[in-house]
Amino acid sequence: MIQVICSREDYLYNAYHIVKAFYPHKEISSFVEEKASNYVLVRFEDGQEVEVSAQAEESGEAFCCPKKDKKTEEAERMLKKQLDKKLYRILSERTNKTLSWGILTGVRPTKIAMKKLCEGMRKEAFLDWSAEEALVSRKKAALAWEVAERERGLLEQLDMENGYSLYVGIPFCPSVCTYCSFSSGALSDWEHRVEDYITALCRELEALSRMSKGRHLNTIYIGGGTPTTLSAEQLKRVLSCIDAYFSREKLLEYTVEAGRPDSITRGKLEVLKEHGVTRISINPQSMQQKTLDTIGRRHTVEEVCDAFYLARKCGFDNINMDLIAGLPGEKALDMEDTLKQIRELGPDSLTVHSLAVKRAAKLSKEEAVSEDIGEMILAASETARQMGLVPYYLYRQKNIAGNFENVGYAKVDKAGIYNILIMEEVQTIIAVGAGASTKIVLKAPVDAPGGKRKKKTNLIRLENVKAIDAYISRVDEMIDRKGEWLWH
């Protein structure tokens, strides 16, 4: 086990994730030792140690002031960045490798690009700045910039003053994939509670529609889980509830994750069409049957194609497909074959994820992540562009394989606006259902709730309980919590 020992709590996050990025398959523990003289000490399994210390001229008295003004806080921030860069360079030399995203540990690198874009910075200046300040490769910085430019154009369509978006969570799947860490359950385990769940969901939808009166709904996204795990009648019940309580006067996009092809039927697609759904996802993750069997998808490659063509016949002209690079056992040639099949289908958008194994996933104890992931990501990018799809949103995850990223590619007029909103956090998203996360964007900053330090924030996150049975019994509590903040 590799140990990461820091002298301050606020050093720990960056130090841990930089070390983890260089040693993704190693078990790493991290803790604070206040008496330590170093910014961070990394102790390896063979007993060797790496130390990163702050120079006296760098640190000064920045950390000694009980009361911190803006100048002091900026000094702290700059010091931590310099120390992160030192740690990065030591580990880079030790491992003889570099990280495409440098010292960036956050999941939203495009927010940095967007900020600089809005400040008037030019692309070349941003590439230079990223390389100098965060050791990011020019290729990844250019990708972030391209996405930020496209996002800004798409966000201009939204009502930022009085608008909001709606997320509806359906936490059921035909089976649970080995890599999945979402709060969803196999339908076979919950069939007896599905109707109760829908009743609770509609109760929350009705209450939130009242709270949102006078606001403009811009996008709807129904995800999960797999929403099409519901029967056609159950799906109709949920969509009818949304129809009854929410106006579509200002609606720009209505997405439903059809997700698993083994959950798609003509009847369900007709229900989606009847209720005005404009965008769906049919997600194979891979077009290699051996991989689908390994990860527990329980459907065939042929079923993916059948579901896609059936959706086209039912009139859907905006279909997204998801792929995951780095799945167990896959090589670059497997991804090439998958991409060839996807290109033949011709979806309107393609989302390419780098495998991120989280603690809650069944796969978390395995280290069977493909070493070819870099080639896979590059091949996917090239194929997307050949299909006329351009990158429109990007995000990273903790424990992401190869220190890469997830990218959404789409035809110019087929981008998923909701996906951008999730990343940029510029509009309120009201979320209903088990495990759903509401993000409320306030007009003026307030004291951050629950924090030890007095920080200001204009983004409030409210999480619904994850357990399905707890959500059903406590839905009124979920409603009341949102009522305290909507609309602040």
C-alpha positions in Angstrom: 0.0 0.0 0.0 1.2 3.5 -0.8 0.8 6.1 2.0 0.1 9.7 1.4 0.8 11.8 4.6 0.0 15.5 4.6 0.6 18.2 7.2 -2.7 19.9 6.5 -6.2 18.7 5.7 -6.6 21.0 2.7 -3.5 19.5 1.1 -4.9 15.9 1.2 -7.4 15.9 -1.7 -5.0 17.1 -4.4 -2.1 15.1 -3.2 -4.1 11.8 -3.0 -5.5 12.2 -6.5 -2.2 13.2 -8.1 -0.6 10.1 -6.6 -3.6 7.9 -7.6 -3.4 9.2 -11.2 0.2 8.0 -11.4 -0.5 4.7 -9.6 -4.1 3.9 -10.6 -3.9 0.2 -9.7 -2.3 0.6 -6.3 -4.1 0.7 -3.0 -3.5 4.1 -1.5 -4.2 5.4 2.0 -4.0 9.1 3.0 -4.1 10.8 6.3 -3.1 14.1 8.1 -0.1 14.3 10.4 -0.1 17.8 11.7 3.5 17.6 13.1 4.9 16.7 9.7 7.3 19.2 8.3 6.4 18.4 4.7 3.6 19.5 2.5 3.3 15.8 1.6 5.2 12.6 2.1 4.6 9.7 -0.2 5.8 6.3 1.3 5.9 3.5 -1.2 5.5 -0.2 -0.6 9.3 -0.8 -0.8 9.9 1.7 1.9 11.2 4.5 -0.3 9.8 8.0 0.3 9.1 11.1 -1.7 9.0 14.4 0.1 7.6 17.7 -1.1 8.3 20.7 1.2 7.4 24.3 1.1 10.3 26.8 0.8 10.3 29.5 3.4 10.2 32.2 0.7 7.1 30.6 -0.8 5.1 30.1 2.4 5.9 33.2 4.4 3.2 33.7 7.0 0.3 32.7 4.7 -0.8 29.8 7.0 -0.3 31.6 10.3 -3.0 34.2 10.1 -6.1 33.3 12.1 -8.0 35.9 10.0 -7.6 35.5 6.3 -8.1 38.3 3.9 -8.3 37.8 0.1 -4.6 38.4 -0.3 -3.8 35.7 2.2 -6.2 33.2 0.6 -4.6 33.9 -2.8 -1.2 33.3 -1.4 -2.4 29.9 0.0 -3.9 29.0 -3.3 -0.7 29.8 -5.2 1.4 27.9 -2.7 -0.7 24.8 -3.0 -0.6 24.9 -6.8 3.2 25.2 -6.8 3.5 22.3 -4.4 1.1 20.2 -6.5 3.4 20.9 -9.5 6.4 19.8 -7.5 4.7 16.6 -6.5 3.7 16.0 -10.1 7.2 16.5 -11.5 8.7 14.2 -8.9 6.2 11.4 -9.7 6.5 12.0 -13.4 10.3 11.5 -13.2 9.9 8.5 -11.0 7.3 6.7 -13.2 8.6 8.1 -16.6 5.1 9.1 -17.6 3.0 12.3 -17.9 -0.7 12.9 -17.3 -2.7 14.5 -20.0 -4.6 16.7 -17.5 -1.6 17.6 -15.5 -2.4 18.5 -11.9 -6.1 19.1 -12.5 -8.0 16.8 -10.1 -11.5 18.3 -10.6 -14.3 16.7 -12.8 -15.1 19.9 -14.8 -12.1 21.2 -16.7 -14.3 23.0 -19.2 -15.5 25.3 -16.4 -11.9 26.7 -16.3 -11.9 27.1 -20.1 -15.4 28.7 -20.0 -14.2 31.2 -17.3 -11.2 32.2 -19.4 -13.3 32.4 -22.5 -15.8 34.7 -20.9 -12.9 36.9 -19.5 -11.8 37.4 -23.1 -8.8 35.1 -23.3 -7.8 33.8 -26.7 -7.3 30.1 -27.5 -3.5 30.2 -27.9 -3.1 32.1 -24.7 -5.3 29.6 -22.9 -3.2 26.7 -24.2 0.0 28.4 -22.9 -1.7 29.2 -19.6 -2.9 25.6 -19.1 0.5 24.2 -19.8 2.2 26.6 -17.4 -0.3 26.8 -14.6 -1.7 23.2 -14.5 0.8 21.2 -16.7 -2.1 20.2 -19.0 -1.2 18.9 -22.5 -2.0 21.3 -25.3 -4.2 18.6 -26.9 -6.4 18.3 -23.9 -6.5 22.1 -23.3 -7.5 22.5 -26.9 -10.3 20.0 -26.4 -11.6 21.8 -23.3 -11.5 25.1 -25.2 -13.4 23.7 -28.2 -16.1 22.2 -25.9 -16.4 25.5 -23.9 -16.9 27.5 -27.1 -19.7 25.1 -28.2 -21.3 25.0 -24.7 -21.5 28.8 -24.6 -23.4 28.9 -27.8 -25.9 26.2 -26.6 -26.4 27.8 -23.2 -27.4 31.1 -24.8 -30.7 29.4 -25.8 -31.7 29.0 -22.1 -33.6 31.3 -19.8 -30.9 31.8 -17.2 -32.9 34.4 -15.2 -36.2 32.5 -14.8 -35.6 29.0 -16.2 -34.9 25.6 -14.7 -34.5 22.0 -15.7 -36.1 18.8 -14.4 -34.5 15.4 -13.7 -36.7 12.4 -13.0 -34.9 9.2 -11.7 -36.2 5.7 -12.4 -33.9 3.5 -10.2 -34.6 0.1 -11.9 -32.6 -2.0 -14.4 -33.1 -5.4 -16.0 -29.9 -6.4 -14.3 -27.1 -4.5 -12.5 -23.8 -4.1 -14.5 -20.6 -5.0 -12.7 -19.1 -1.5 -13.2 -22.2 0.4 -12.1 -22.2 2.4 -8.8 -25.6 4.2 -9.3 -28.4 3.8 -6.8 -30.4 1.4 -8.9 -31.7 -2.1 -8.4 -32.6 -5.1 -10.5 -36.3 -5.0 -11.4 -36.7 -8.6 -10.2 -35.9 -7.5 -6.7 -38.3 -4.5 -6.8 -41.3 -5.5 -8.9 -43.6 -5.5 -5.9 -42.7 -1.9 -5.1 -42.7 -0.3 -8.6 -46.2 1.0 -8.4 -45.6 2.5 -4.9 -42.5 4.1 -6.3 -44.3 5.8 -9.1 -47.0 7.0 -6.7 -44.3 8.6 -4.6 -42.6 10.0 -7.7 -45.8 11.7 -8.9 -46.4 13.1 -5.4 -42.9 14.8 -5.6 -43.5 16.0 -9.2 -46.8 17.6 -8.2 -45.4 19.4 -5.2 -42.4 20.7 -7.2 -44.6 21.9 -10.0 -46.4 24.1 -7.5 -43.1 25.4 -6.1 -41.9 26.2 -9.7 -45.0 28.2 -10.7 -44.0 31.2 -12.8 -40.7 29.6 -13.8 -39.9 28.4 -17.3 -39.0 24.7 -17.8 -36.2 24.4 -20.4 -35.2 20.7 -20.4 -36.5 17.4 -19.0 -34.2 14.4 -18.5 -35.5 11.0 -17.4 -32.7 8.7 -16.3 -31.9 6.0 -13.8 -31.3 3.2 -13.7 -33.1 2.4 -16.9 -36.5 4.2 -17.3 -37.6 1.7 -20.0 -37.4 -1.1 -17.5 -40.9 0.1 -16.6 -43.8 -1.4 -18.5 -45.4 0.7 -21.3 -48.4 1.4 -18.9 -46.1 2.4 -16.0 -44.0 4.6 -18.4 -47.2 6.2 -19.6 -48.2 6.9 -16.0 -45.0 8.8 -15.3 -45.0 10.8 -18.5 -48.7 11.7 -18.1 -47.9 13.0 -14.6 -45.2 15.3 -16.1 -47.7 16.4 -18.8 -50.3 17.3 -16.2 -48.1 19.3 -13.9 -45.4 21.0 -16.1 -45.8 23.5 -19.0 -43.8 22.9 -22.2 -44.1 26.4 -23.4 -40.3 27.1 -23.1 -39.2 23.4 -23.3 -36.1 23.0 -25.6 -35.3 19.3 -25.0 -37.0 16.2 -23.6 -34.7 13.2 -23.1 -35.4 9.6 -21.9 -32.6 7.1 -21.4 -33.9 4.0 -23.1 -30.5 2.7 -22.2 -30.6 -1.1 -22.2 -31.8 -2.5 -25.5 -33.3 -5.5 -23.8 -35.8 -3.1 -22.2 -37.0 -1.5 -25.4 -40.3 -2.4 -27.1 -42.3 -0.8 -29.9 -45.1 -0.1 -27.3 -42.7 1.8 -25.0 -41.2 3.8 -27.9 -44.7 4.7 -29.0 -45.5 5.9 -25.5 -42.4 8.1 -25.5 -43.3 9.5 -28.9 -46.9 10.1 -27.9 -45.7 12.2 -24.9 -43.4 14.4 -26.9 -40.0 12.9 -26.0 -37.4 14.4 -28.5 -34.2 12.6 -27.6 -33.4 9.0 -26.4 -30.3 7.1 -25.5 -29.7 3.5 -26.6 -26.5 2.4 -24.8 -24.6 -0.7 -25.8 -21.4 0.3 -23.9 -19.6 -2.2 -26.2 -20.5 -4.1 -29.4 -18.4 -7.1 -28.3 -20.6 -10.0 -27.1 -17.9 -11.4 -24.8 -17.6 -8.0 -23.1 -21.4 -7.7 -22.7 -21.5 -11.1 -21.0 -18.6 -10.2 -18.7 -20.1 -7.0 -17.4 -23.6 -8.4 -16.9 -25.5 -6.6 -19.6 -27.6 -9.6 -20.5 -28.4 -8.5 -24.0 -26.9 -9.3 -27.4 -25.2 -7.1 -30.0 -28.1 -8.0 -32.3 -30.6 -6.6 -29.8 -28.7 -3.3 -29.8 -29.1 -3.0 -33.6 -32.7 -4.1 -33.5 -33.6 -1.5 -30.8 -31.9 1.2 -32.8 -33.6 0.5 -36.1 -37.0 0.1 -34.3 -36.5 3.6 -32.7 -35.8 5.1 -36.1 -38.9 3.4 -37.5 -40.9 5.0 -34.7 -39.7 8.4 -35.8 -36.8 9.3 -33.4 -34.4 11.5 -35.1 -32.2 12.3 -32.1 -30.6 9.1 -30.7 -27.6 9.0 -28.5 -25.4 5.9 -27.9 -22.9 5.4 -25.0 -19.7 3.5 -25.2 -17.2 2.7 -22.4 -13.4 2.6 -23.2 -11.3 0.3 -21.0 -13.8 -2.4 -20.2 -12.3 -5.7 -18.8 -10.6 -7.8 -21.5 -11.0 -5.4 -24.3 -8.1 -4.4 -26.6 -7.8 -1.6 -29.1 -9.0 -3.9 -31.9 -12.2 -4.6 -30.0 -12.9 -0.9 -29.8 -12.2 -0.5 -33.5 -14.7 -3.1 -34.3 -17.3 -1.6 -31.9 -16.8 1.8 -33.5 -17.2 0.3 -37.0 -20.6 -1.1 -36.0 -21.7 2.2 -34.4 -20.7 4.1 -37.5 -22.9 1.8 -39.6 -25.8 2.5 -37.3 -25.3 6.3 -37.5 -26.5 7.7 -34.1 -27.0 11.4 -33.9 -24.7 11.7 -30.9 -22.1 9.4 -29.2 -20.9 9.6 -25.6 -17.6 7.9 -24.9 -16.8 7.2 -21.3 -13.4 6.1 -19.8 -14.0 3.4 -17.3 -14.2 4.7 -13.8 -14.4 2.0 -11.2 -16.0 3.2 -7.9 -16.2 1.5 -4.5 -19.9 0.6 -4.9 -19.3 -1.3 -8.2 -18.9 -5.1 -8.3 -15.9 -4.6 -10.5 -14.0 -2.6 -7.8 -11.9 -5.5 -6.6 -10.7 -6.3 -10.1 -7.9 -4.6 -12.0 -8.9 -5.8 -15.4 -8.8 -2.4 -17.0 -7.5 -2.4 -20.6 -4.0 -1.0 -21.1 -5.1 0.2 -24.6 -7.5 2.8 -23.3 -5.5 5.7 -24.8 -5.7 4.2 -28.2 -9.5 3.6 -27.7 -10.2 7.2 -26.7 -8.2 8.4 -29.8 -10.0 6.0 -32.1 -13.4 7.1 -30.7 -12.6 10.7 -31.3 -11.5 10.2 -34.9 -14.6 8.0 -35.6 -16.9 10.6 -34.1 -15.5 13.3 -36.3 -15.7 11.1 -39.4 -19.4 10.7 -38.6 -19.8 14.5 -38.5 -20.1 14.6 -34.7 -18.3 17.3 -32.8 -17.4 17.4 -29.0 -20.0 19.4 -27.1 -19.5 18.4 -23.4 -16.7 16.9 -21.3 -16.2 15.8 -17.8 -13.9 13.6 -15.7 -14.5 11.3 -12.8 -12.6 10.2 -9.8 -10.7 6.9 -10.3 -11.1 7.3 -14.1 -8.9 4.8 -16.1 -5.8 6.3 -17.6 -6.4 9.8 -16.3 -8.6 10.4 -19.3 -12.1 11.9 -19.7 -15.7 11.4 -20.9 -16.7 13.2 -24.0 -20.1 13.8 -25.7 -20.0 14.1 -29.5 -23.1 15.2 -31.5 -24.3 16.6 -34.8 -24.5 20.4 -34.7 -28.2 20.5 -33.9 -28.4 17.3 -31.8 -26.4 18.1 -28.6 -27.8 17.2 -25.2 -28.3 20.5 -23.5 -29.1 18.9 -20.1 -25.7 17.2 -20.2 -24.0 20.6 -20.4 -26.1 22.0 -17.6 -25.0 19.2 -15.3 -21.4 20.1 -15.9 -21.6 23.9 -16.0 -24.0 24.3 -13.0 -25.4 27.6 -14.3 -29.1 26.8 -14.1 -31.2 25.2 -11.3 -31.9 21.5 -11.9 -34.8 20.1 -9.8 -34.4 16.3 -9.3 -37.0 13.9 -8.2 -36.8 10.2 -7.4 -34.5 7.9 -5.3 -30.9 9.1 -5.2 -31.7 12.2 -7.4 -29.5 15.2 -6.8 -31.1 18.7 -7.0 -28.8 21.6 -7.8 -30.2 25.0 -6.9 -28.4 28.0 -8.4 -29.0 31.1 -6.2 -29.0 34.7 -7.5 -26.8 35.8 -4.6 -24.2 33.9 -2.5 -25.1 32.5 0.9 -23.2 30.8 3.7 -22.4 27.3 2.6 -24.5 24.9 4.7 -22.7 22.4 6.9 -19.2 23.7 6.3 -16.7 24.1 9.1 -15.2 27.2 7.4 -17.4 30.2 6.6 -17.6 29.9 2.8 -20.0 31.5 0.5 -21.7 29.7 -2.3 -24.5 30.2 -4.9 -25.0 26.5 -5.5 -27.0 24.4 -3.1 -27.1 20.6 -3.5 -29.9 18.6 -2.1 -29.7 14.8 -2.2 -32.8 12.5 -2.1 -32.3 9.3 -0.1 -30.8 6.5 -2.3 -32.7 3.5 -0.9 -35.8 2.9 -2.9 -38.0 1.8 0.0 -36.8 4.8 2.1 -37.7 7.2 -0.7 -41.2 5.8 -0.9 -41.7 6.2 2.8 -40.0 9.5 3.2 -41.0 11.4 0.0 -42.7 14.2 2.0 -39.4 14.8 3.7 -37.7 15.1 0.3 -40.3 17.6 -0.8 -40.0 19.7 2.4 -36.2 19.9 2.0 -36.5 21.4 -1.4 -39.2 23.8 -0.3 -36.7 25.4 2.1 -34.6 26.6 -0.9 -37.0 26.9 -3.9 -36.8 29.7 -4.9 -34.5 31.4 -2.5 
